Amino acid sequence: MKTTTAALLLLLIAGGLNLAAAASDRIDWHTYEAGMSRSKFEKKKVYLYFYAEWCAFCRDMDRQTFKDPTVIGTLNRNFIPIRVDSDREQAAAALFRVKGLPDSWFLAESGDIIGHRPGFIPAEQLTKILDVILSGGAAK
């Protein structure tokens, strides 16, 4: 009986760990409105990412930067990551005066702008920027 219970417990634990691992292999993106609300509720900073389907550098960020395990973990644990298609959500893009893509914004829990970084950002650089923001510095 103890062996069966122990085996079942191990299976449940292993299954839970696999679910956690699967959840951490991608960024948990939010829509603009839902993410901004969630940021205020959870008192978390926001990583706001503007992109478009036709943008080659945006596709590069999807394939490279947003596949990096450190970037994924940092964004999912410490930020509310918001992904906005600037063609479909023109009001949000206009609010932040998005001129080119990709365009990354870093916001405080209050919604105040911490910093802004236009263009493609390699994973190592985005990780450094996120670390600076988490330590209380400004994004550059």
Phi and psi in degrees as a GROMACS rama.xvg file:
@    title "Ramachandran Plot"
@    xaxis  label "Phi"
@    yaxis  label "Psi"
@TYPE xy
-64.1131  -37.7161  LYS-2
-64.556  -42.5952  THR-3
-64.413  -44.1222  THR-4
-64.1831  -43.4499  THR-5
-64.1086  -41.7802  ALA-6
-64.2336  -42.2677  ALA-7
-64.5171  -41.9263  LEU-8
-62.0249  -43.0711  LEU-9
-62.7202  -40.4535  LEU-10
-63.5074  -42.3011  LEU-11
-64.5482  -43.0002  LEU-12
-64.1038  -46.5915  ILE-13
-61.3558  -41.1763  ALA-14
-63.255  -40.3413  GLY-15
-65.244  -39.8212  GLY-16
-66.2946  -38.5186  LEU-17
-64.6483  -38.6841  ASN-18
-65.0831  -40.6158  LEU-19
-65.4384  -40.5739  ALA-20
-65.608  -40.8586  ALA-21
-65.2583  -36.5746  ALA-22
-70.2567  -24.8324  ALA-23
-94.3067  9.68575  SER-24
-93.436  4.47639  ASP-25
-151.68  158.686  ARG-26
-78.1466  136.908  ILE-27
-87.2353  78.9693  ASP-28
-69.4579  147.962  TRP-29
-122.415  158.478  HIS-30
-74.1097  165.588  THR-31
-57.9805  -55.9474  TYR-32
-64.4091  -46.7024  GLU-33
-64.7618  -40.7551  ALA-34
-66.6253  -41.9041  GLY-35
-64.5216  -40.8282  MET-36
-64.5386  -44.3102  SER-37
-63.7241  -37.5131  ARG-38
-59.1946  -45.4624  SER-39
-67.0997  -39.898  LYS-40
-68.0094  -44.9343  PHE-41
-88.2383  -6.00925  GLU-42
54.9949  52.3247  LYS-43
-120.875  151.848  LYS-44
-70.9253  162.792  LYS-45
-116.704  135.694  VAL-46
-106.367  112.572  TYR-47
-107.326  116.698  LEU-48
-117.703  118.169  TYR-49
-99.2946  135.608  PHE-50
-149.08  176.608  TYR-51
-148.16  154.224  ALA-52
-58.4398  -36.8622  GLU-53
-82.02  -7.32706  TRP-54
-80.7101  114.618  CYS-55
-64.9953  -41.9269  ALA-56
-68.6231  -28.7908  PHE-57
-66.5382  -42.3078  CYS-58
-62.7626  -37.4476  ARG-59
-63.5304  -40.3017  ASP-60
-64.4609  -39.5153  MET-61
-61.4256  -43.989  ASP-62
-77.4004  -29.5287  ARG-63
-111.786  -70.6281  GLN-64
-59.2071  -48.8818  THR-65
-81.8013  4.07276  PHE-66
-101.596  -8.89191  LYS-67
-70.7501  125.945  ASP-68
-58.7183  -35.2596  PRO-69
-68.8662  -43.3976  THR-70
-61.8665  -47.1397  VAL-71
-57.7438  -50.5161  ILE-72
-62.6029  -44.9225  GLY-73
-63.6102  -46.191  THR-74
-64.9679  -45.6614  LEU-75
-67.7331  -34.7566  ASN-76
-83.0627  -38.8892  ARG-77
-114.445  -9.01933  ASN-78
-132.764  165.518  PHE-79
-102.295  105.682  ILE-80
-81.2283  124.48  PRO-81
-118.097  131.693  ILE-82
-117.912  122.419  ARG-83
-123.995  121.562  VAL-84
-78.8996  109.372  ASP-85
-66.6199  -20.9883  SER-86
-75.7246  -36.4326  ASP-87
-88.3269  -30.6777  ARG-88
-117.565  67.2212  GLU-89
-65.9659  -28.1363  GLN-90
-65.8866  -43.9697  ALA-91
-65.8607  -41.6068  ALA-92
-63.1403  -39.0758  ALA-93
-68.3237  -37.3035  ALA-94
-58.8757  -36.1297  LEU-95
-100.092  9.16985  PHE-96
51.4003  47.2767  ARG-97
-67.8973  123.004  VAL-98
-108.392  -34.4931  LYS-99
-138.369  166.589  GLY-100
-129.957  152.882  LEU-101
-68.2325  162.19  PRO-102
-140.472  121.837  ASP-103
-112.763  134.157  SER-104
-125.511  147.284  TRP-105
-123.586  120.557  PHE-106
-120.132  146.848  LEU-107
-74.3212  169.604  ALA-108
-58.2617  -29.1519  GLU-109
-77.9293  -12.5308  SER-110
98.3964  -7.46369  GLY-111
-67.1859  146.523  ASP-112
-76.8084  126.56  ILE-113
-90.4526  -43.8809  ILE-114
-171.076  174.211  GLY-115
-146.403  138.946  HIS-116
-141.334  104.826  ARG-117
-78.5154  157.612  PRO-118
88.3791  177.868  GLY-119
-64.6135  135.532  PHE-120
-123.12  116.861  ILE-121
-63.4947  156.697  PRO-122
-55.6849  -44.8161  ALA-123
-62.1894  -40.1279  GLU-124
-70.5823  -42.0978  GLN-125
-62.8412  -39.2911  LEU-126
-59.5955  -44.1998  THR-127
-63.4184  -43.0214  LYS-128
-61.8267  -46.4262  ILE-129
-62.0402  -39.0464  LEU-130
-63.5496  -41.7428  ASP-131
-62.8159  -44.0995  VAL-132
-62.867  -42.942  ILE-133
-66.0802  -28.646  LEU-134
-84.685  0.0390256  SER-135
99.1225  2.88433  GLY-136
-85.9001  179.796  GLY-137
-99.4396  148.493  ALA-138
-74.5679  140.562  ALA-139
